[in-house]
Amino acid sequence: MMSLFSAIVPRFVLLVGWVNNSAAWESLFGSQIWLLGGFLFFPWTTVIYGFVAPNGLSLLNWIFLGCAVALDLGTWGIGVFATRKQVSNYRGT
């Protein structure tokens, strides 16, 4: 349930935000390629950056971005950890 939450919610937020105000998102990232990359690979980081970047990046905003990166990497790590027994090269104890 939590993995579904962490996979779908940020992408839904990005999609709704982009549909409602695509010019703001494009001006924030400079290109739709960066937005698409964030949508596919680092959705939490992209959402948090979209919220904090227009006001400038203070120390607290960098902390939020660091937590978002950790959450994105954790989402990828959970997927790798969950399928470790299905991978033939895994030599776990």
C-alpha positions in Angstrom: 0.0 0.0 0.0 2.8 2.4 0.9 4.7 1.6 -2.3 1.6 2.4 -4.3 1.3 5.7 -2.4 4.9 6.7 -3.0 4.7 5.8 -6.7 1.4 7.3 -7.7 0.8 10.4 -5.6 3.8 12.5 -6.7 3.2 11.7 -10.3 -0.5 12.6 -9.9 0.5 15.9 -8.3 2.9 16.7 -11.1 0.4 15.8 -13.8 -2.3 18.0 -12.2 0.1 20.9 -11.6 1.4 20.7 -15.2 -2.1 20.6 -16.7 -3.3 23.5 -14.6 -0.2 25.7 -15.2 2.2 24.3 -17.7 4.0 27.6 -18.3 5.0 27.9 -14.7 6.5 24.4 -14.7 8.3 24.9 -18.0 9.8 28.2 -16.7 10.8 26.5 -13.5 12.7 23.7 -15.2 13.6 25.4 -18.4 12.6 22.4 -20.5 10.0 19.8 -20.6 12.7 17.1 -20.8 13.8 17.9 -17.1 10.1 17.7 -16.0 9.6 14.4 -17.8 12.8 13.0 -16.3 11.7 14.1 -12.9 8.2 12.6 -13.5 9.7 9.2 -14.4 12.7 8.8 -12.1 12.5 11.3 -9.2 8.9 12.4 -8.7 9.2 13.4 -5.0 12.2 15.6 -5.7 10.5 17.2 -8.7 7.4 18.0 -6.6 9.3 19.4 -3.7 11.6 21.4 -6.0 8.4 22.8 -7.7 7.1 24.0 -4.4 10.3 25.5 -3.0 12.3 26.8 -6.0 10.1 29.8 -6.8 10.8 31.3 -3.3 14.5 30.7 -3.5 16.5 27.9 -2.0 17.2 28.5 1.7 18.7 26.0 4.1 15.4 24.6 5.1 14.4 24.2 1.4 17.7 22.3 0.8 16.8 20.0 3.7 13.4 19.3 2.2 15.0 18.5 -1.2 17.5 16.2 0.5 14.6 14.3 2.2 12.8 14.1 -1.2 15.9 12.7 -2.8 16.2 10.1 0.0 12.6 9.2 -0.4 13.0 8.7 -4.2 16.2 6.6 -3.7 14.4 4.7 -1.0 11.5 3.9 -3.4 14.0 2.6 -5.9 15.8 0.6 -3.2 12.7 -1.0 -1.9 12.0 -2.3 -5.4 15.4 -3.8 -5.7 15.3 -5.2 -2.2 11.8 -6.8 -2.7 12.9 -8.6 -5.9 16.3 -9.7 -4.7 15.3 -13.4 -4.5 14.0 -13.3 -8.1 17.3 -12.1 -9.4 19.5 -15.1 -10.3 22.8 -13.4 -9.4 21.8 -12.6 -5.8 24.0 -14.4 -3.3 22.3 -13.5 -0.1 22.7 -15.3 3.2 
